[in-house]
């Protein structure tokens, strides 16, 4: 009964506002100008010009959703009285503990009416959240912001609360641009009311015609190219852009291509002995271009006590003599060479060599290992040595966990190549929102979508 009488009073007040004077105002600051648009996710005030006698109540009404609230105890402000602050929020927004809240949605209509004889009221439209400075970052797998792109997995993270309009997770599309080519990267909101949008992408490094190349989010670019992440659909004044240089050979990069020159000098061999037999007074290969070695770990990091696979791609010049590849691991580690090596160390390379020659190396990592560890790969006959680092830590990215999960044993297998299989996807579908075994964070729907896309592409 009371609710019906209150509603009739509200409608009467609105009617009197239409035919009479309007001295009631919505404001964003107590002393600020009148506004006709109220942004979501911020507070507002209602100002009544004049000082009527008695305790005047204010009625706030969401005309779109037919709900509202009543406020009393206004305070004096200049030539009139004011109510507020009042928070205008959606149902999914975190609500302040002590501030009155009017629930609304973008595009709705809000009415304020004061219970004085004249029936004064005012209306305002609800708008999306106000534009605020947006923060765009590229983070590595450890969550740290980077200044250049190396080989590995990254997260493009956009913090833009004004793009969070509805209570459903939304998306923002960025262009990845380098030179005259581009591709798209879709950022998904991490929740219905977070205003934080993320997308994971990889920088792959590979050798093509004995030249080092890279791909950023699937876009193939030369090393040292400039890559930009751009969204220009938000208005020219709000353009969000980040620019990076692709530097594949960063120190400690989890996936790297070792350059065709020794990173660790072998002081026991001379340049004469390293070049092998002299044929016609000239070496049979061009010094400084080949040999080259690509190192591809099965995941971005290894786990203590778990065997770990790395795949080597050895590029050798034509006419090279019989050579072998040796691997030096930290003390207490085990090394097993597969494929063409047949378990023999150093690994004899077939003659003539296939370019590239792929060698699977299984590392047995002690349970107490933690941190970064150097591995040295060498061709003794040529005096070539390359140094590469492997990180060992207690957790992995969730996608790496799924790629290496063995549903049969219920455990992770980092000695496998980590290809996405249907059985792994089936297991992963019921893991969304959970922290997987050995994972550093919770498994998300975005992770599942990325794995499903990878599985579809491998088919």
C-alpha angles and dihedrals in degrees: 000000000000090000091054093049090047091050091050089050090050094051091046090052091051091050093051088049090057096051099032140049121302114216095148116101140190112222136180090211127031092243096030131109125279116271133197096198125063118197119221121247096031138085128256140185135222116219126197115198110224132028112259117193121257131021108317118203125210124216118205116194131187097213093189097055097027098235136109150146141241126233131193137176101061119188130226117265120174110301095352147018130279138203122205169326091250121176119228106205145152124247091256096051121102105255127222115246101228105022120092112246131210112197116219144145132230112280094024127127124243123197126195121193132178119215098234126125094262092058095227118190141158136201133215137182121238113235133190116273116294118265111261132178108292123219119213120186140168111217129192124227090277093055096253122135114248134209097201137025120247130171110297145064122311139179122223104211125191122186108198115147092181091065091058097091106146132038091249121086109266134198139227124201121220128189119228105211132186123163109318097337134079145173135192130253119193116212116203124205111249092225143352095273107019102097087212118121124190141178129181120222136170134227107212123194123203143157118249119181087344091303124116114244136167141202124217114200086338094312109125112222136162119255112269090030119138116243124192131197107209140176112181098164093085093074129281091267090054100044110148115208138164125182126199139175115232104233104173097183101063119155110265093008108168092223116032145161111224110228121243095258131074114274090185115041117228101219092186096067129063126217090251095056091041093059094056124212117001111236112196093339094294130090115252093233137041111261113229097026104063149059099053132172130210118199118203117180118200090235138010092259141009129238125234112260095012126111111244132205125218122176119213123204111198119197113199130181123243116269095028113152124239107303139172136208122229129191124207115198131183117277113282094025123117123224125199120178118206139178111041092004098067090209093301120137121233089035114232109226114223118249122261090031121232111230109253103021108200120213125183114214119194113201120200105212121201117242090240096055116121130159134020120332129189123232121191123208118193144177101210094193091059098035090238120148130176127189123209132172129225122198119220116196141153098255143033139203109281093241090056089051093053093045091055099035115123107206089192095061097026091230141096121268111200091170088073125085091249100236116169111250131186092246090056092049090049090053092045095054091071093045098066110128093018132104106246122220110277092008126133096214143010120294110247138197088251089058090051092049091050092050092047090052090049091050091050092050092050090054 
